[in-house]
Amino acid sequence: MFSLRPALVALCILAALPAHAASLDGLAVEVVNESEPVLCAEKDNVALSFSHPGVRAFRIEAAHPVYLAPGMRDNWEADWTACDMSGDPVFASPAPPGRETLYEQPDMWVVGWRHSTFWRPATATVRIGDKVHEGLHLLQVWQLRTDGAEEVLVLYPQDGYWRARPLAPRPMRNTAYGSSFLVGPVEFDGRPVVNLREVAFDPAARRFTLHFARGGTGTVTMVGVDENRIALDVGFDAPIADAPFAMLRSMYVTEFNNDAARVAVREAGANAWREQGVMAFDRATATDIWLGRLAPSQHNKSAPDFVLNSFSDGPVPKRPKNEPPPGPGAIN
């Protein structure tokens, strides 16, 4: 059972994966492994919680696994072996199910979906400009590429879950989603969630503003999307001191059937990374955390790895050291 004790889960990227940022002077946050063993491959049993009483900003990156190659055979089919979802709550949609384009411009558009049912009531609203949308279960951000369009970011407004993936490397057309993440005060309601009252999207800034049900706000800004990675900067109006401020969620059944299998952390004051299997990892105080795979799995093998780092007590994340210095007058 998840305890959600204030802490942070950890996984950091290896030198073999240069697409990921490495921050050397960010705050060290508490990472705690709240995972539990399961047989069902459709249950997110991996949970890494992140806690710190002063964090107001950080970065999340999703990058392709090191083994990804064009032409690689992938498997996106669900595996319901040993799965029993009969006890999950079910809430009917307040409006007919369907798909709606909420915003569109030449290189990006946002699509909303209403499902016939969802595991939580649809109380959070979505606002783009002066238009408010109710009862949406899923938001998708699509980005144009020269040979079509690709979905790169997903948010479930009713439970606060996000999924992200980079653009697929040519000539691949798309890759799988895998691990997900939560940003904001993490609470437990049958499973970890972030309760949202409203989600507002600013297309010009490519920024989501999250209004938390318990008060306070956060932002998730798309700062870069390419064929190597997607980078998201997260900010809060005030630190979240009484709960985890973020969580990584994933699935692990075996080394050959998972969405994430390994963790790496750069711990405060350490002169080397610590690497472990995801189910063996316990906890750490770390500035950089990586969660991913070094070997292909039979499930969603093209799904990205994740890094959380650049933790800051200021309004913007610490600048990753492998990025060019900011221009004159920049804060970081």
N, C-alpha and C positions, 0 to 999 in steps of 0.2 A: 504494500500500500504506500502511496506517496505521502511523505511527511511534510514536504515543502518547507523544511527548516531553512532559514535564510542562508542561502549559499548559492554557489555558481558552478555550472558544469563546464568541464574543460576539455578542449581539444585544439591543438595549434598546428600550424602547417609546417611541413618539413622543408628543408632546403631544396628538395627535388621538385617543389611546387612553387616556382617563383611568381606565379600569377597572384598569390595571396600576399596581402600586406603583412609586415612585421613591425609592430610598434615596440619601441625599446624604452619609452618613458611614460607609458600610460599607468593609470592606477591599477593596483593589484586587487582583484575582486575574489570573493569566495565562490568557488565552484563545487557543487555537491551533486553526486550521482544519486538520483531518486529512482533508478531503473528497477524493473522487476522481470524475472524470467517468464517467458510464455511459449506456447506452442503455436499460437495463431499468428500468421504472417501479416494479417490485416489489422493488427492492434499496435498502436504506438506505445511500446513498452519501455523505450529509452527516454529518459527525462533527465536533463542536466540543468540545474537551476543556478542562476547568477545573482549574487547579492552584494551590496555595499551601501552604507548609509549616505555616501556623498556623490555617487555617480549621477551625472546629468546628461551625458552624451557618450556614444560609442559607435563603432562601425560593425556591420555585418556584411560578410562577403560570401557568395556562393561561386565556386569555380569547378570546372570539369575535373573528374578524377584523373590521376596521373596515367592510368592505363587506357583512357579513351582513345579510340582510333576510328576513322571513317571506315564503314563497312562492317563494323563490329555488330554481331547479332545481339539484339536486346529482347527483353521479355517484360512487357508491361501488364501482363494478365494478372488479375487478382488471384490470390491463393487462399481459399477459405478452409483449408485443412485444419481441423481441430479448433474451429472458430464457432462460438455460440454468442450471437448478438441479441438474443431474444430478450435479455433483461435491459437493453438500452431504452431510454425514454424516447418517445415519438410525439412530435407536435406537428399538427397540420398547418400548412401554409395559410396565412391570412388573405392571400390573393392567389389567383390561378397561377400554376407554374408556367415558366416561360423565360425567354431571353430578351434583353433590352440593351441597345447601345446607349450608354449614358453620356459619352463624350467622344468626339472624333475630330482629329486633325490629320494632315497628310502623313505624318510619320508615327502616330500613336493614337490608340483609342482605348476606351474603358468600357467593358461590357459587364452587365449585371445579370444574375440568374436568380430565379425563384424556384426552389424545388417543391415537390408536392408535400414532403415532410422533412423535418430536420430534428436533431436530437435536443435542440433548445428552442424556446419560443423566440420569434422574430421581433424583438423589441428595439434593436439599434437601428437608427436611420442613417442614410447616406446622403450627403449634400455635395453637389458640384455647382458652383456659382450660386444662383438664387433658387435652384430647383432641388427639392427634397424628395428622396425616394424611400419608400417604406417597404418592409418585408423582404429585403434582399438577403439571400443566403450566401452569395458568392460574388466577388468582384474579380475581374480579370483585366490585366494590363497587357495589351498587345503592342508590339513594336514592328514597324516596317523594316524589311530587308529587301535587297534587290530582287530576290526571287519569290517574294510573297511577304507573309507576316508570321510572327512567332509570339506566342504567349510567354512572358518573362516573369510575371509577378501575380500572385493570387492572395486575396484576403477573404477570410470568412468573418463578416462583421458580427455575427451572433455569438461567436466564442473566441474571437481574437486571434485565430491561427493564420499564419502566413506561410506561403511557399514561394521560393525564388529559384531561378535557373538562368545561366548565361545563354546568349544566342548559341545555337549549335555550330560547331566548326564545319566549314565547307568540306565535302559536299553533303554532309548530313543536313536533314531538314529540321529535325527537332530532337530533343533528348527528354529523358524522364524527369518528373519530379520525384523527390524522395523524402528527406527529412523536412521538418517544418519548424517554425519558431514562434514564440510569443514575446511581445514587448509591452511593458506596462506592469502594473501591480498584478502578480500572478496569484490567483485564488484557486481553491479546489471545489468543484461542483460535479462530482462523479469522475472527473478527470481535471487536470490543470486547465484553467481558462483565464482570459483577460476580459472582464466585463466592460463593454463599450456602450455608451449612450448614443454617440454620433460619430460618424467618420466623414470628414470633409476633405475633398481633393482639389488641389490647386494645379491645374494642368501646366500653366506657365512655369511654375517652380518644380513640377513633378514631385509634389509633396503631399503626403497624407497627414492630416491633423486628427489625432485620436482624442476624443473627449471621453474620459473614463467615467464609468457609472458612479464610482465612489468620490469623484471630484479630481480635478487636475487634468492636464493635457500632455500629450506626447506628439512627436512628429517622426515620420519615416520618409526620408527624401531619397529619391533615385539619383545618385551622383555619378553613376557610370554603368553602362550596359554594352558589352561587346562579346566577341567570340571566345574570350578568356574567362570573364567573370561578370557578375553583377554586384555592384557595391551600393550599400544602403547606409546612410547616416541616420542615427536615431538620436532624438533629443527629448528631454523632459523639462517642463516648466519648473519642477522642483524635484529633488532626489526622492526616491522611494525607499524609505528607511525601515519599514515594518513588514516587508514582503520581498520575495525575489523580484527584480526589475526586468528579468528576461528568462527565457527557458528555451533550450533546444529539445525537440522531440524527434524520435526516429523509431525504427523497428529493427530488432535483432532476434532471430531465432537460432541460427547457427552461422558459422563462418561462411558458409556457402549460400545462405538465405537471409539477407539483411538489406537494409538501406544505409546502415552505418555500422562499422565493425571496430574502429580504432579511435583512440583519443590521444592527443598530444597537447601538453601544456608547457608554457614557459613560466615557471614559478618565480615569484619575487626573490631576487638575489641569487638565483641559480645560474650556473655557468653552462648548462646544457638543458635541452628539452627532456621532458619525461614522457615516454610513450607506453601505452598499455591497450589491451583489449577493452572494449567499451564496458563489458559486464564486470571486468576485474577492477576497473578504476573506482576509487572511493571519493576523494575530494582533493582540492588544491586551493592555494591562494596564488592566482596567476594573472599576468598581464595579457596573455594571448592564449587562445583556446582553439583547437582544431578538432573537428569531428568528421570522419570520412572513412574511406576504404583504400587499401593498397593493392587489393586483389579483387577481380570481378566477382560479383554475386549472381546467382541465377535470377534474382529479383531486381528489377529496375537498375541494371548494372551501369547505365549511363547517368544516373542521378548524381547531382553535384555534392562535393564536400563543402563544409562550412567553416568559417573562421569568425570569431568574435574577438575584437581587440580595440585599441585606441580609446580606452576608458578614460573619461575626463570628468572633473568636477565643475567644469565651465560649460558654456552653452554649445560648444562644438567639440567633436572628437579630437583627440590628439592626432597630429598629422603622422600617418605611417611613414617610417623612415625610408622606405623604398620609393616614395613619391617625390617628385621634384619640389624644391622649396617653394612656398607660396610667394606671391608677389609682394611688393612694398605695402606696408600698412596692414597686412593680414594678421588676424588674431593669433593663429597657431604657428 
